[in-house]
Amino acid sequence: NAGVTQTPKFQVLKTGQSMTLQCAQDMNHEYMSWYRQDPGMGLRLIHYSVGAGITDQGEVPNGYNVSRSTTEDFPLRLLSAAPSQTSVYFCASSPSLAYEQYFGPGTRLTVT
Amino acid sequence: SQQGEEDPQALSIQEGENATMNCSYKTSINNLQWYRQNSGRGLVHLILIRSNEREKHSGRLRVTLDTSKKSSSLLITASRAADTASYFCATGLKSNDYKLSFGAGTTVTVRA
């Protein structure tokens, strides 16, 4: 099993550009989530999904969109990048929140 | 806002010593999870403790949970250089099965 994979590993965007961060898991997990990690702030939940076709907002959803058309994939879209979105983004999956979360290696995004 | 808060923010110990860090939270939980993050990498799950449990062990790790005080502690015994990392607690809230809330973490440095 590859576990949770994220692409790209690094990305530099200009303000106003859009892009999609990819996340995939091969463990047949129903629950998937996106977090951002900023220095000294821990992880903050952006969006999550409890199954294909079902998504909901987390703590900091503004400026981000998600969709879940399959169990395996959970892409995160930045609609119009802003410098405040410079961060490290982590995707995670699990059978449910009652179990451990499996994290991807992260995407380091810089918006100039 | 973050539900869990770790204390201390940073900890420096000699190899072979024990390291203890604490996590306090504000509202009732279903479970509490501890994760480790090595520099620049994704989070790795260490232990999950449910609200009806008081103590769990895994190798050199011991986690306690006191729901009356809304706090948990993580003890690493006989620390090694490889234990140098940031440690995060995450709480699964009773009021919401789908959101996991992370603290800002404790950075542990183990000196050789």
HADDOCK unambig.tbl for C-alpha pairs under 7 A between the chains (distance, minus, plus):
assign (segid A and resid 40 and name CA) (segid B and resid 104 and name CA) 5.90 0.50 0.50
assign (segid A and resid 41 and name CA) (segid B and resid 104 and name CA) 4.79 0.50 0.50
assign (segid A and resid 42 and name CA) (segid B and resid 102 and name CA) 6.19 0.50 0.50
assign (segid A and resid 42 and name CA) (segid B and resid 103 and name CA) 5.53 0.50 0.50
assign (segid A and resid 42 and name CA) (segid B and resid 104 and name CA) 3.82 0.50 0.50
assign (segid A and resid 42 and name CA) (segid B and resid 105 and name CA) 6.16 0.50 0.50
assign (segid A and resid 43 and name CA) (segid B and resid 102 and name CA) 5.69 0.50 0.50
assign (segid A and resid 44 and name CA) (segid B and resid 102 and name CA) 6.99 0.50 0.50
assign (segid A and resid 97 and name CA) (segid B and resid 92 and name CA) 6.77 0.50 0.50
assign (segid A and resid 97 and name CA) (segid B and resid 97 and name CA) 6.54 0.50 0.50
assign (segid A and resid 97 and name CA) (segid B and resid 98 and name CA) 6.16 0.50 0.50
assign (segid A and resid 100 and name CA) (segid B and resid 45 and name CA) 6.28 0.50 0.50
assign (segid A and resid 100 and name CA) (segid B and resid 48 and name CA) 6.83 0.50 0.50
assign (segid A and resid 101 and name CA) (segid B and resid 45 and name CA) 6.81 0.50 0.50
assign (segid A and resid 103 and name CA) (segid B and resid 42 and name CA) 5.82 0.50 0.50
assign (segid A and resid 103 and name CA) (segid B and resid 43 and name CA) 5.79 0.50 0.50
assign (segid A and resid 103 and name CA) (segid B and resid 44 and name CA) 6.95 0.50 0.50
assign (segid A and resid 104 and name CA) (segid B and resid 42 and name CA) 5.83 0.50 0.50
assign (segid A and resid 105 and name CA) (segid B and resid 41 and name CA) 5.64 0.50 0.50
assign (segid A and resid 105 and name CA) (segid B and resid 42 and name CA) 4.49 0.50 0.50
assign (segid A and resid 106 and name CA) (segid B and resid 42 and name CA) 6.04 0.50 0.50
